[in-house]
Amino acid sequence: MISIIIPAHNEASVIARCLSNLYEGIAAQSVQVIVACNGCSDNTASIARSVAGVEVLEISKPSKVNALNEADRHASYFPRVYLDADLMVSGADIIKLASSFQSDDSLMVVSPSMSLNDSCSGYLVRSFNKVWTSMPHYDRRVGGLFVLSEKARNSFIEFPDVIADDAFVKHTFSEQDILHRKDVSFECISPVGIWDLIKIKSRSRYGNKQLLRKFPMLRKVSNNGISDLFDFLKKNPFDLISIIIYVSVQCFTILRARYYYSESKNTIWERDESSRT
C-alpha cells in the first residue's frame, strides 16, 4: 500500500480528470488516496467524494502546505506520494515510482519527468517552453509530483509555511538522495497566454526567495546559466527569437518577484487558470 496526497483549492474543473487518470492501471484498494480540499468555495470536495475509495478532507484554511500537513496526519502508508490536482499521471506509473525504493533503500525522493502539453498555448508560451524544456536542469526538477520514503518524511516535522513546498523538498535533500525517473512522466497542461505563464513563474521565483530567506541553511541548487543558452543556440541557430522570449520572461519575472519581496507585499497565490478550463 502507498498513500497519495492531493491538495486541492477550487479544483472542480480538474479534480475528476486527475483522479480518473490516477486509477488507471491500479485497483482502488491498493492505494490510499486523500484529497485535501483547502478553502474551497466550489464543489471540489463533492466531485472527489463521488470517486470510490477517495478520502476527502475539507479544511477551511486556504493553504497548500497546511493541506499537505493535515493529509499527512491522516495518511497511513509509505512511500508517500504528493500530487498536484491539475496534473495527470496513471496509477501504474505511480506504482513504478514507488517501487524505486525497493531496489535502493537509501533513496529519499523519487521524481518523474514532466511532459509539457502546450498544444493550446500561444506562440510566445510555446517559444518559451522550447528553450525551457531543453535546459539541463529541466530533467532534474522536483515539482508537481514527488514521492518520499518514510525516512525522508520523518526527517522533518511538517512542511513549512512557504509557497514553494516542492522547492523545500529539492533543497532539503542532496542530489544523491533524489532519483529522477526519466522513464516515468506526468502530464502538465501549459498556460495558454504569456501573462498566465508570467504569473506562475513569478510565484515560483518569489517562493524560492521566501524559502531561502526563511531557511538559509538549506542546500543551494544551481540554475541554468548563459552557457546553456548558447548550447541551445548552437543546436537551433535559426531560433534566436525563442531565446529572446525566454530571456525576456525570465528577466521580467525576476524583477517582479524582487519587487513583491522587497516591498513585503501580501502576495496572493497566483496560478494559471487557463490550463484548468
DATADA-V394368 format. One record per residue. RES is the residue in one small letter. SS is DSSP state (@ for helix, = for strand, . for the rest). PSI is psi in degrees with one decimal (999 if undefined). D_LAST is the distance of its C-alpha to the last C-alpha in Angstrom with 2 decimals. Layout:
# DATADA-V394368
RES:SS:PSI:D_LAST
RES:SS:PSI:D_LAST
This chain:
# DATADA-V394368
m:.:145.7:32.88
i:=:156.8:30.22
s:=:136.1:27.97
i:=:121.0:24.24
i:=:126.9:22.74
i:=:100.5:19.03
p:=:140.2:18.55
a:=:122.3:15.56
h:.:108.6:14.89
n:.:57.5:12.38
e:.:32.0:10.32
a:.:-28.6:10.07
s:.:-15.9:6.52
v:.:-13.7:7.98
i:@:-36.3:11.71
a:@:-41.1:12.67
r:@:-44.5:11.49
c:@:-47.8:13.45
l:@:-37.4:16.40
s:@:-38.8:16.74
n:@:-37.6:17.06
l:@:-35.2:19.36
y:.:7.2:21.74
e:.:123.5:22.25
g:.:5.2:25.87
i:.:156.0:27.09
a:.:142.3:28.64
a:@:-33.5:27.13
q:@:-2.8:30.53
s:@:-7.6:30.73
v:=:154.3:28.22
q:=:115.4:27.56
v:=:123.0:23.89
i:=:118.8:23.30
v:=:115.2:20.03
a:=:89.3:20.99
c:=:124.8:18.94
n:=:119.2:19.98
g:.:29.1:19.91
c:.:137.9:17.09
s:.:6.4:16.92
d:.:-163.2:14.43
n:.:34.1:15.19
t:@:-46.2:14.29
a:@:-44.4:18.03
s:@:-35.0:18.62
i:@:-46.6:15.97
a:@:-39.2:17.50
r:@:-22.1:20.94
s:.:-11.3:20.54
v:.:122.4:20.62
a:.:132.9:24.32
g:.:-10.6:25.82
v:=:130.5:23.18
e:=:131.1:24.77
v:=:126.8:22.80
l:=:134.2:23.99
e:=:108.9:23.12
i:=:129.7:24.10
s:.:-33.2:24.39
k:.:124.8:24.32
p:.:86.5:20.99
s:.:122.9:22.03
k:@:-47.8:20.78
v:@:-36.0:24.36
n:@:-38.5:25.79
a:@:-40.9:23.41
l:@:-44.4:24.56
n:@:-40.2:28.14
e:@:-43.3:27.95
a:@:-36.1:26.47
d:@:-35.9:29.18
r:@:-20.1:31.76
h:@:-16.9:30.56
a:.:145.8:30.16
s:.:-13.2:33.23
y:.:161.1:33.04
f:.:152.4:33.07
p:.:159.4:31.74
r:=:127.7:28.78
v:=:135.7:25.25
y:=:119.4:22.71
l:=:129.2:19.10
d:.:144.5:15.92
a:.:-19.6:13.35
d:.:6.7:10.47
l:.:163.2:13.01
m:=:125.4:14.43
v:.:143.9:18.20
s:.:153.4:20.66
g:@:-33.9:23.31
a:@:-38.5:25.94
d:@:-32.3:24.94
i:@:-42.5:24.99
i:@:-39.0:28.51
k:@:-43.8:29.50
l:@:-45.7:28.56
a:@:-30.9:30.47
s:@:-13.9:33.43
s:@:-31.9:34.00
f:@:-20.9:35.85
q:@:-32.8:38.34
s:@:-13.1:39.75
d:.:98.3:39.91
d:.:-0.5:40.55
s:.:-10.6:40.62
l:.:143.0:36.89
m:.:-39.8:34.92
v:=:139.0:31.37
v:=:131.0:29.55
s:=:129.3:26.49
p:=:174.7:24.72
s:=:163.0:23.54
m:=:125.6:19.99
s:=:111.8:18.62
l:=:116.2:16.30
n:=:103.2:14.01
d:.:29.3:13.79
s:.:-24.2:13.90
c:.:3.2:11.12
s:.:155.3:12.67
g:.:174.0:15.29
y:@:-43.5:18.99
l:@:-42.0:19.62
v:@:-43.0:17.08
r:@:-37.1:18.35
s:@:-43.4:21.85
f:@:-47.7:21.40
n:@:-34.7:20.04
k:@:-40.4:23.01
v:@:-48.0:25.41
w:@:-45.2:23.73
t:.:-11.6:23.48
s:.:-10.0:27.12
m:.:143.6:28.44
p:@:-31.3:30.66
h:@:-10.1:29.05
y:@:-40.4:25.63
d:@:-8.4:27.12
r:@:18.7:28.61
r:.:155.9:25.62
v:.:115.2:24.95
g:.:147.8:21.52
g:.:-47.2:18.47
l:=:122.6:20.77
f:=:160.1:24.53
v:=:131.7:27.39
l:=:141.6:30.43
s:.:168.4:33.86
e:@:-39.9:35.76
k:@:-40.8:38.01
a:@:-45.7:35.18
r:@:-33.9:33.58
n:@:-6.4:37.05
s:.:-12.0:37.80
f:.:149.5:35.94
i:.:-49.6:35.97
e:.:165.6:32.34
f:.:131.8:29.40
p:.:162.4:30.39
d:.:77.7:28.70
v:.:163.9:26.95
i:.:-42.4:23.50
a:.:75.1:24.04
d:@:-37.6:24.68
d:@:-37.8:24.21
a:@:-33.1:26.58
f:@:-43.4:29.00
v:@:-46.7:29.23
k:@:-38.5:29.72
h:@:-20.3:32.35
t:@:-36.3:34.11
f:.:149.2:35.02
s:.:161.9:36.90
e:@:-28.6:35.65
q:@:-21.2:38.19
d:@:-11.9:36.55
i:=:128.0:33.14
l:=:123.2:32.53
h:=:110.4:29.82
r:=:102.5:29.08
k:=:-17.6:28.22
d:=:-2.8:28.48
v:=:133.9:25.58
s:=:159.5:22.02
f:=:157.9:18.52
e:=:133.0:15.39
c:=:127.6:13.20
i:=:124.3:10.27
s:.:151.7:11.68
p:.:152.6:10.58
v:.:-50.1:10.31
g:.:165.6:13.06
i:@:-34.9:16.29
w:@:-34.2:16.02
d:@:-40.9:12.92
l:@:-44.1:15.22
i:@:-39.6:18.17
k:@:-47.2:16.78
i:@:-32.0:16.32
k:@:-36.1:19.56
s:@:-43.5:21.39
r:@:-41.0:20.44
s:@:-44.6:21.70
r:@:-43.0:24.90
y:@:-43.0:25.49
g:@:-40.2:25.09
n:@:-40.2:27.63
k:@:-45.3:30.03
q:@:-44.0:29.82
l:@:-49.8:30.40
l:@:-23.0:33.42
r:@:-39.1:34.88
k:@:-33.1:34.85
f:.:73.0:35.99
p:.:-14.5:38.08
m:.:-8.4:39.72
l:.:155.7:36.66
r:.:133.5:36.83
k:.:140.0:35.88
v:.:126.4:33.53
s:.:150.4:34.18
n:.:175.2:31.51
n:.:145.9:31.27
g:.:-178.3:34.12
i:@:-38.5:35.51
s:@:-31.9:37.18
d:@:-34.9:33.87
l:@:-39.2:32.79
f:@:-37.0:36.14
d:@:-41.8:35.68
f:@:-43.3:32.40
l:@:-33.5:34.26
k:@:-39.1:37.11
k:@:-23.9:34.91
n:.:67.6:32.97
p:.:-18.4:35.67
f:.:18.2:34.02
d:.:44.5:30.68
l:@:-31.4:31.83
i:@:-36.6:28.95
s:@:-38.2:26.46
i:@:-44.6:28.86
i:@:-43.5:29.02
i:@:-44.4:25.27
y:@:-49.3:25.09
v:@:-39.1:28.08
s:@:-44.8:26.93
v:@:-43.8:23.64
q:@:-44.8:25.63
c:@:-43.3:28.35
f:@:-40.8:26.18
t:@:-30.7:24.28
i:@:-48.2:27.72
l:@:-40.6:29.10
r:@:-43.2:26.18
a:@:-40.1:26.43
r:@:-40.3:30.21
y:@:-50.1:30.09
y:@:-38.7:28.04
y:@:-44.0:30.22
s:@:-30.2:33.50
e:.:-2.7:32.87
s:.:42.5:32.01
k:.:153.7:29.12
n:.:94.7:27.07
t:.:131.6:23.93
i:.:161.6:20.64
w:.:92.8:18.21
e:.:129.9:16.13
r:.:164.1:12.87
d:.:116.0:10.07
e:.:-19.3:6.98
s:@:-31.1:5.88
s:@:-1.2:5.67
r:@:4.8:3.79
t:.:999:0.00
